[in-house]
Amino acid sequence: MKTIKNTEVNKQKEKDIKQKLMMFDRLPNECLTCHTAFDKLNKEQVKTWFVIVKEEKNIVRLYCPECWKKAQEILADFRKRIEDKNG
């Protein structure tokens, strides 16, 4: 019984990995915001850039570290304003 369950879990994991690898083909070549070029072979860029995947819509978005930092700052400021407004 346990072997059957493990087999089903492994099949699902394999399916998930295949789907994610297919999404890799959709990875843009530039930052969505500032359009800075992204080099998939540059280890530093691969480690520092941010990828957002919306699987249900088959969307892959790519952000450089600078744009990601700005977006996080904007979100933090927005949250703070909401908290201040709500008391």
C-alpha positions as CSV (number, residue, x, y, z in Angstrom):
1,M,0.0,0.0,0.0
2,K,2.8,2.4,0.9
3,T,4.7,1.7,-2.3
4,I,1.6,2.6,-4.4
5,K,1.3,5.9,-2.6
6,N,5.0,6.7,-3.0
7,T,4.7,5.9,-6.7
8,E,1.8,8.3,-7.1
9,V,3.6,11.0,-5.2
10,N,6.7,10.5,-7.4
11,K,4.6,10.7,-10.6
12,Q,3.1,13.9,-9.4
13,K,6.5,15.4,-8.6
14,E,7.8,14.4,-12.0
15,K,4.8,16.0,-13.6
16,D,5.4,19.2,-11.6
17,I,9.1,19.3,-12.6
18,K,8.3,18.9,-16.3
19,Q,5.7,21.7,-16.2
20,K,8.2,24.0,-14.5
21,L,10.9,23.2,-17.0
22,M,8.4,24.0,-19.8
23,M,7.8,27.4,-18.2
24,F,11.6,28.0,-18.3
25,D,11.2,28.5,-22.1
26,R,8.9,31.4,-21.3
27,L,11.6,33.3,-19.2
28,P,11.9,36.8,-20.7
29,N,15.2,38.2,-21.9
30,E,14.9,41.5,-20.0
31,C,13.5,43.0,-16.8
32,L,9.8,43.6,-17.1
33,T,10.1,47.1,-15.6
34,C,13.3,48.7,-16.8
35,H,14.1,46.4,-19.8
36,T,17.6,45.7,-18.7
37,A,18.9,42.7,-20.6
38,F,19.1,39.4,-18.8
39,D,21.8,36.8,-19.7
40,K,20.7,33.3,-18.7
41,L,24.3,32.2,-18.8
42,N,25.5,34.8,-16.3
43,K,25.6,33.1,-12.9
44,E,25.4,36.4,-11.0
45,Q,22.3,37.4,-12.8
46,V,20.7,34.0,-12.4
47,K,21.3,34.1,-8.7
48,T,20.2,37.7,-8.1
49,W,17.2,38.3,-10.4
50,F,13.7,37.5,-9.4
51,V,11.3,35.3,-11.3
52,I,7.5,35.3,-10.7
53,V,5.5,32.5,-12.2
54,K,1.8,32.5,-12.5
55,E,1.2,28.9,-13.5
56,E,-2.6,29.2,-13.9
57,K,-2.1,31.9,-16.5
58,N,1.2,30.5,-18.0
59,I,2.9,33.8,-17.2
60,V,6.6,34.3,-16.3
61,R,7.8,37.7,-15.2
62,L,11.4,38.7,-14.6
63,Y,12.7,41.6,-12.5
64,C,16.2,42.9,-11.9
65,P,17.4,43.4,-8.3
66,E,17.0,47.2,-8.5
67,C,13.4,47.1,-9.8
68,W,12.6,44.4,-7.2
69,K,14.0,46.5,-4.4
70,K,12.0,49.5,-5.5
71,A,8.8,47.4,-5.7
72,Q,9.4,46.1,-2.2
73,E,9.9,49.6,-0.9
74,I,6.7,50.8,-2.5
75,L,4.8,47.9,-1.1
76,A,6.2,48.5,2.4
77,D,5.3,52.2,2.2
78,F,1.8,51.3,1.0
79,R,1.3,48.8,3.9
80,K,2.5,51.5,6.3
81,R,0.1,54.0,5.0
82,I,-2.8,51.6,5.3
83,E,-1.8,50.7,8.8
84,D,-1.6,54.4,9.8
85,K,-4.9,55.1,8.2
86,N,-6.7,52.2,10.0
87,G,-5.1,53.2,13.3
